[in-house]
Amino acid sequence: MKNCVLRASRVALPVALCAALPALNAFAQTATTPLLPETVVTASRVAAPITDVIADVTIIDRAVLDRAGQTSLRDLLAQQPGVQLVSNGSYRSSTNIFLRGSVGSQTIVLIDGVRVGSATSGTAAFENIPLARIERIEILRGASSALYGPDAVGGVIQIFTRAPNEGLAVDAAIGSGTDGLRQSSASVRGSFGAGGVVGFSLGASHEKATGISTVISPLSSNFNPDKDGFTSNSFDAKLTAKINRDHLVTASLLRSDTERQFDGIPSPAGGLTRLTSDAISKSRLGSATLKWDAQFFANWKSTLTMGTSDDKSVSEFYRISDRQPVNTSRFNTARQQVTWQNDFTLGKDVLSVLAENRSESVDSTTAYAVSQRTVDSLMASYALNQQDWNALVVLRNDRNSQFGSFNNWSLAGGYHLTPALRAVGSAGTSFQAPTFNQLYFPGSGIATQTPQKNRAVEGGLKYQYGGVALSAIIYRNNIQGFIVPSTNVQTSRAVLRGVTLSADVQAGDTSYAVSYDYADPRSFSTSAADNNLRLVRVAKNVLNASINHRIGSVSLYGEAKISSNREDSKVVVGTGRELLGGYSLLNAGLTWTASKNVALSARINNLTNKQYTLANGFSTLGRNALVSVAWSM
C-alpha cells in the first residue's frame, strides 16, 4: 500500500486531464491568445518557445513580478509548482529551497548564467537576492546534471537581472509595512545610438525591518525573545554593446549586502549566554558576468561567458551590555567560471557543443583539509524538432579535481497527441560531489564520503491552447550514496518521487493559477532504525492557488496555500524527530494605477494570522502587510 497514491496517480492524472479537454477547448476560445509564445533558455541552454519545451519549466517575467506585489524572492518562489522552502525565522533569515523534494544543496542557482552559492553549505542565499533587481526567473524542475553539471539533482533556478530598455525608462518605488519594514528602489534603463547600439541599466534598492524573534522555542539553547531586524542594500548594472549586427557584448553586475540579527551563542561562549549576547550575520552576494554573443555564420552562434561570484557569510557576536566583540566566524566562497557554447542550426535541429571551467575556493575561520576544487566540463546536445515530435539528447563529462571524471546523459522527448496536447518524458543521470562541510566540518564532516549518483525518470502530459496551459508530471529520482542533511550520514540510497499538477488560465481580465504537489522523498539505510525515513522539512501535499482580476485601473489578487505536515529533527539535539503540523495561508492585495506614471499597491500576507512552523524551533511571520507607491517615466 505504500505506493498506492503514486500508482493511482499514474492512471488517474492523464485520464482526468484528457477528460477535461473538451471543456478546456471551449473555454480557451474565449481566453486571451498571446501573439508569440514565451521563450525559455534554461530548459535546453538554447532559446526555444515554451510550447516546444519538453522539460517541466516555470517562467516568471517582470510583468508577473510587478503584478504579484511580493515582498521578497522567497515569498514569490514559495508560490511556484514543485517548490518548497524553509527559512530560519524572521525577515531575510537563512532560506533553503527544496525543489521536487531534493535537499537545498541539490539545486543549482544561476544569475545571468553564472553559478552562485556557498561551497561549504552547498546552498544559495535566496534571502540575499533583491526582488526589485530581477528581470526574469526560469525554474527548471528535474535532474539536469547533463546540461548544467554537478548538483542539479532537483533542478535549476536561473535569475536574470534587469535589462536595458529600448527608450529611456526611469522608475522609483517606496514602501512601508509591519514589523518596521521599509523598502525603496530606483533604476534607470535605456539605450542610445542608431538601433540601440549601446544599452544600459542601473538600479539600487534598500530594505530594512525591526523584524521578529528568529527562535521561538524556549527549549532551544539559542532562545532569546528579542526582535531580530535586518538592513539590506543592493546595486546592479548591465551594459550592452552591439559591435555590429552579428556581435553583442554584455557586462552585468549584481551586489547585495545584508546585515541581520539572529539568536545565537558564540563558540567558545566567552562567558556569554543567550540573553547577554547579540548575534549579527553579515552576508554578501556578488555576481559579475561578461558575455560575448557572436553569430559567425547564419547557422553558427557562439557564446563566451566569463563570470565570477562570491558568497560571503560572517557572524559576529557582541556583549549586549557594552557592545564589545567576543567572537567572529566567516564562511566565504569565491567562484570563477568560463563557458564557451557553440550552437549549430541544422535545418530545424540544433547541435550544441560546450566547454566549461569552473573553480571554487573557501576562505573560513574553520580549518578545512581541502579548501578549493575545480571542475572541467565538456557537453554535447542535439535537439531534434519535427512537426509532431521533438527530442533532446545530452552527453556530458565533468572532471572534478577531488573525485575524478564522471559521465552523465539525458534523453527527453515530446509527441503531439493533438495540436494542443503533448505527451512528454525523459530519463537521465546526475551526480553531486559532497560539499566542504559534508567532508571536513569539525565534528560532523566525514572525509571518506563519495559523490552521490542518481538516475531519474519522468513523464506526463502538457496542454496549451490560447490562454490555457495545463501540466501533469510524474517523476522518480533514485540517488545512490545519499548524504542525509540532518545527520550527514551517507546512506545506501534515497528515492525522490512525486507528482506535480499545474494549471494557468488567462481569460480576459482575469488570470488563474493552481498547482498541486505530492512529494514523498525518502532515505534508505541498512540500519532498521534509519530505514525508509521521510526527508525532513518536506511536506507530502502542497496546494497553491491564485487569482488576479483587473477592473479598470485596479488589479485585485488573492493567494492561498495549503500544506500537509512535515517531519523535522527535535529542538534538543539527538532526541529523534518531531511532526510539524500542516497549515493554510491566505494572502491578498491590490494595485491601483492612479495615473500613467504612478501606481499604488497594498498587500497583506497570512490574513488569518496563522501560527505555523517550517523549521522546528524557528519562527514564521504572522499577519504582515506592505503598502507601496511606484513612479515611472
N, C-alpha and C positions, 0 to 999 in steps of 0.2 A: 504493500500500500504506500510505501514511502515515495514512489514516483507517480502516484495516481494523478496529481494535479498537472504535472508536466505532460504525462502521456495523454490525458484527456484534452489538453490544450492543443496538442499536435493535430487532432482531428477537428475539434470544435472551432478553433480560431479561423482556419481557412474556410470552413463551411459557413460560419456566421458572416464572414466578410463577403463571400460570394452571394449569399442570400440577400445581403443588403444592397447589392449593386444596382438593381433596377430602380429602387427608390433614390439612391445616390445620383444616378444618371439624370433622373427627373429634376432633382434638387440642383444639380450642377448647372443645368441650363440657365438658371436664374442667378447663379453665382458670378462674381466678377472674374473675368478671364484675363490673366496677365498678358501683356503684349509679348514679352520674351521670358522664358524660364530663367530662374536664378542660376548663377554659375558657381560651381564648387571646385576648389583647388585641392583641399586636404584629402579627399576620398581616394584620389589616384595620383596625386602630385602634378596633375595636368588639368588645366581649366576645362570643365565639362558642364553641360546643362544638368541640373539636378534631376531632370526627367530621365537621363541616361545613366545616372549613378546607381551602381549595384549595392554599395555599402549602406549601412544604417547611419544616416547623417542628419544633423540639425543645423540650420543656418539662422543666425541672429544678426540682422543688419542694424545700421544706425537708426533707421526709422522705427524698428521694433524697440530698440533701447530707449528712444525718446518717448514712445507711446507707453512703455511699461512703467516708467516712473520709479524704477527700483532705486533703493538707497545704496546698494553695494553689488559687486560682481557675484559674491556668493549667494545673495538673495535671488539674483537672476538665474544662476546655474541650478539652484535648488528646484526650480520650476520645470526643468527640462527632462525629457524622457531618458530613462536609464541612468540618471544622476542621483546619487545620494551624497550628503555631506555631513560632516561633524565639525563643530567649532568649539574651542575650549573657552567658552564663556562670552564675555562682553563684546562690544563693537570691535572689529578689526583683530580679534583674537585668532590664534593659530587655527587654520582650517585644513581639513583633509577631504578630498573628493574620492568617492567610491563609484567608479564607472563600471556598470554591469557587475557589481558585486566584488570587483577587484579591490585590492588594498591601495592606499594612497600612493605608494611608490610605483604602481603598475600603470600609471597614466602619464604619457608624455605631454608636456605643455610647451608650445612654441609661441614666441612673439615675433611677428614678421619673419617667420621661417627659421628663427634661431632658438635652440632649446634653452630653457631656463629652469632653475630649481636648485635644490640643495643636494650635493653628492653625499652628505653624511646621513640625512634622513631619507633621501630619495624623493622628496615631495616638493611641489612648487608652492610659493607663498601667495595663494589666491587672494588672501586678505590684503595684500600689499599692491594689488593691481587696480588702479583707479578706473572706475566705470566711465567717467567723463572723457577719458583719453582713448577710448576704444571705438574703432570704426565698424568692426565686424568680428563675429565669433563663428567658427565652424567646429562642430563636435562630431568626431568620427568614433562610433561605437564598434568595438570588436577588436580582436587580436590583429595588430598591424605592424609587427616587427619586420616583416618582409619589406614593407615600404619605408619605415622610419627607424628601424634598428632596435637595439636592446630596450626593454622596459615597456614597450607598447602592448602590454598584455590585455588591459581593459580598453585601450583606445588612445586617441589623440585629441587634445583640445588646442586649437590654433587661434591666436588672438592677433588681429591686425590693428595697428594704431591708426589714428586719424589721418586721412589722406588729403592732398591738395584739392582745392575747389577750382572749377573752370573760371568762375568770376570771383571777385573779392567777396569774402564772407567773414563777418566779424560777429562773434556771439559771446555772451556772458550770462552767468546764472548765479543765483544766491539762494540759499535755503536755510530753514531753521526747524528744529524738531525737538522731540522729547529727549530726556537724559542729557540735555545740554548740547545736542547735535547741531553743528553748524557746517554748511557746505558752501563753497564758492568755486567758480571755474571761469576761465576765459580762453578764447582761442581766436586766431586769425588765420585764414586759409585763402589761397588764391593762386594766380599764375600770371605770367606776362610773356610777351613775345608772341609772334605770329603762331597761332595754333597751340598756345600754351607751352612754349619751348621750355620754360622753367616754371615749376610748380613748387609751392611751399605750404607748410602747415606748422604753426607754432601754438602750443597750448600749455596751460598750467592749471592746477587745481589745489585746493586747500580744504582740509576737513578736520574737525575736532569734536570731541564729546566728553562730558564728565563720566558717562558710562554707568555700568552697574558692577557689582562684585562678580569676579570671574568664577570663584569657587563658592558653592552653596552648601556643601556637606560638612557639618561640624566634625565628622569623623576623619576628614582629611587633615593631614599634618600641615597643610598649607592654608587652611581655612582662615580667612580674615574678612569680616563683613563690610569693609570699606569699599567705596566706589573705585573702579579701575578705569580711568579715562585714557584717551589717546589723542595724538596730533599727527596729521599726515600731510605731506606736501609732495607734489609730483610735477614733472615737466616732460614734455615730449616735443620732438621736432622731426619733420620729414621734408626732404628736398629732392625733387625730381628734375632731371635734365635730359631733354631729347637731343642727343648728339645729331641725329638725323632720323628719318622715318623708321630706320631699322635698328637703332640702338638707343636704349634708355638706361640711365644710371639713377639709382635711388639710394639715398642715405637716410637712415632713420635712427632715432634715439629716444629712449624712454628711461626715466629715472624716478623712482618713488621712495621716499624716506618716511618711515613711521616710527614714532616713539609711543609706546603704550605701557601702562601699568598692568601688573598681574600679581597674583598671590603666590609667593614662594619664599623659600628659605635658602640662603647660600650654603654651599658645601665646600669646606667646613663652615659651620654656622657662625663662628666668631662671636659667640655669646648672644646672638640674636634669636628671637622667637618669631612665630608667625604674626604676632601683634606688634613687635617692635622693629620690624624690617619693612622696607619699601622696595619692591622689585620692579625694575623697569627694563623692558625689551626695546632695543634699538635695532631696527631692521631696514635693509635697503635692497631693493630690486632694481637692477640696471640692465639694459639691453641696448646694443648698438649694432647696426647692420649696414653693410654696403653691398648693393646688388647691381649687377650688370646684365641686362636682358639684351641679347643680340639675335637678330634674325639674319643669319648669314646667307641663307638661301630661302626660297619660298617654302621648302619642306624641311628646313633645319633651323630650329630655335635652340639657342644655348643660354643658360642662366648660370652665372657665377655669383655665389653668395658667400660673403665673409662676415662673420659676426663674433661678438663677444658678449658675455653676460656675467653678472655677478649676483650672488645671493648672500647677503651679509646678515648675521644674527648675533647681536651682542646683548648679554644680560648683565645688568648692573644692580648691585644690592647696596642699600643705604640704611644707616641707623636713623630712624624717624626723628629721634629727639634732637639731633644736631646736624642731620643730613651728611654725615661723614660716610664716605665709601668704605665698604667692608670687603667686597669680593666682586670680581668681574670674570665672565666667561665669554668666549666667542666661538662661533662655528661659521666660518666663511668659505664660500665656494666660488671659484673663478673658472669659467668655461671659455674655450675658443673653438670655433667651428668654421670649416671651409667646405663648401658643397659646390660641385660642378655638375650640372644636369644638362643633358642634351636630348631634345625631343625631335624625332624624325617622323614626319607625316607621310604615310604610305597609303594614298587614297583616303579612305575613311579611317584607317587604322593609325595607331601611334606607337612607335617604338621609343622607349626612354632608356637612357644609359646614364648612370650616376656614379660619381666617385666622391667620397667624403672623408674628411679627417676631423675628428673631434677629440679634444683633451679637456680634462677636468682636474683641478687641484684643490686641496683643502688647507686652510690656514686656521688653526684652532689652538685654544689653551689646553685642550685634551690631546694627549700624545697618541697618534695613530702610527702603527707599524709601517703602513704604506699610506701616503697622502696624495698620490696622483696616479692617473691612468690615462691611456689613450685608446681610441677605437678608430681603426681604419676600415672603411666600408666600400664595397662595390655592389651595385644593384642594376638589374636589367628588368624591364617590364614591357609587356606587349598588350595593347588594348585593341581588341577586335570589335568593330562596330558594323553590324549588319542591320537590315531593315527591321527584322523581328527579334533579333537577339544580339547580345553583346557579351564580351568576356574580358577578364583581366588576368594575366599570368605574370607573377613576380618571382624573381630569384634574387637572393641576396647573400653576401658573405660579410661577416663582421669579424675583425681580428682584434681581440681585446688584449692589451698588454699584460694583464694579470692572468687571464684564463684561456688564452689561445683563440683558435678560429672556430666560428660557428656558422652553419648554413641554415637559412630559412627560406620558406617558399609559401606562396599562396595562390589559390586558383578560385576565381569568382565568376559567376555567370548570371545573366538575366534573360528571360524569354517572355515576349509579349503574348499572353493568352488572348487578350483583346487589345485594341489600341490604347485603352486606359489602364489595363490590369497586367501586371508583370509578376512572374514567379522569379525569385532571386535565391541564390545560395552561394556559399563559399566554404572553403576549408583552407587551413594553413597552419604554420608553426610559428612560435615565438620563443624568445629566451630572455632571461633577466639576470644580470650579474648582481651578486649581493652588494648592498650599499656599504660604505665605510663604517657606519655604525653597526651594521649586522656582522661585520667581520672583526672590528677592532675596538669597539667602545668598551671601556673598562667595566667589568662586572657582568656584561651581557653579550658582548661580541664573541663570536666563535670563528676563529681564523681558518678553520678547515671547511667552512661552508662552500658549496659549489653552486654554479649558476642553476637557476630554475628553468626547466624546459617545458613547453606546453604545445598541445595540439588542439585547435579549435575548429568547430563546425557550426554553421548557422544556416537557416533557411526561412523563407517566408513569402509574403505577398505584399506588393505595393500597388496602390491605386491612385491615379492622378487624372482628374478631368476638370477643366475650368478652375473654379476656386475650391475644389475638394481634393484633399490629399489624405490618404489612409495608409497605414503600415501595420503589419503583423509579423514579428520576427521571433523565432525560437533559436536559442543558442546553447551551446555546451562547450566548456573550455576545461580540458584536463591538464593539470600542472604537476609535473614530476619534481620531487625535491622541494616542495613548497615550504617557505620560511614563514612561520606564524608570527604576525606582527606583535601580538600581545605577550609572547613568551620568547621570541627569537629562536625557537626550536625548529630545525629543519625536519619536517615530517616526510612520510613516504610520498604523499600526493595531496592535491586539493582538486575539487571539481566546482567550477563556477557554472551554474546553469540557470536558465530563466526564460522569461517571455517579456517582450516589450510591444505594447499596442499603442498606437498614436493616431490622432485624427485632428486635422486642421481644416477649417472651413471658413471661407470668406464669402459672405452673402450680402452684397450691397454695403451698407454702413455698419454691418455687424460682423465680427470675426469670433470664432470659437476655437478653442484648443483643448483637447483632452488626451491624457496619456495614463496608461496603467502599466506598472512593472511588477512582475513576480520574480524575485531573486532568491536563490537558495544556495549560496556559496558555502561549501563545507570542506574541512580538512580531515584527512585520514592518517592514522598512525598505527604502528604495530602495538602500541600500548592501548589496552582496553579503556583506560580512563580518559585518554585523549583522542579516541577514535570517533569519527563521524560527528564532529562538532561544527556548529554554525560559526562562520567567521563573525567576530564581534563587530558591533555598531552598524550592521546592515539589516534593514527591515525586509521581511519577506514580501510584503504587499505595500505598494505606494500608488496612490491615485492623485494626479494633478489635473486641475481644470481651470480654465479661464474664459472670460467673455469680455469683449470690448465693443462698445456701441457708440457711434458718433451721432450727435444731434446738433446739426448746425455747426457752431464753433466750439462745442463742448464734446469731449470724449470721456465716457464713463467706462470703468473696468472693474471687474471683480475676479478674485482668485481663490481657489480652495485647494487644500492639501489634506489627504487622509493617509496616515501611515500606521501600519501594524507595529507590534512590539519588536524589540531587538535585544540581543544579549550584549553584555559588557563585563569586563573584569570588575570585581568589587573594589570599593574605595580603599579598604585595608588590603595591602598587597599580600598575595599568597593565600587568599581565602576563597578562591574559586570564582564563580560567575554570578551575575545578577541579571534578572529580566527587567528591562526598561519598558514601561508601558507605551502603548500606542497613543496617537494624538491626532487631532484635526485642527487645521488653521484656516482662518478666513482673512483675506486682505481686500481692500477696496480703495479706489481713488478716482480722480478726475483730472483732466487737463482742459483749461479754457483758453482758447486762442483769442485774447482780448482785442488784438489788432494785428496788423500784418507783421509787426516786429516784436510783439510782447505776448508771452504765454504764461499762465499761472497754473501751478499743479499742486495737488494735495493728495497725500497717500497715508493710509492707516494700515499697519501690519498687525496681525494677531488681534483682530477685532474683539474676540471673546476673552482676551487676556488669559489664554490657556497656559497653564504651568506644565512643562514637559521637559524631558531630558534626552539629549542626543549622546552625550559622553558622561559616564557616571561620575558624579561629584561636581560637574561644571554647570554653570547657569545657561539659560537661554533667555532671549528678550521677551518681556511681556508685551502688552499693548504699547505700540510706539507709532509715532506719526512724523511726517515731514511735509512742510509747506515750502514751495519754492517759486521763484519768478525767473523767467528766462527772457533775454533780449537778443535779437539777432538782426543783422543788416545784410 
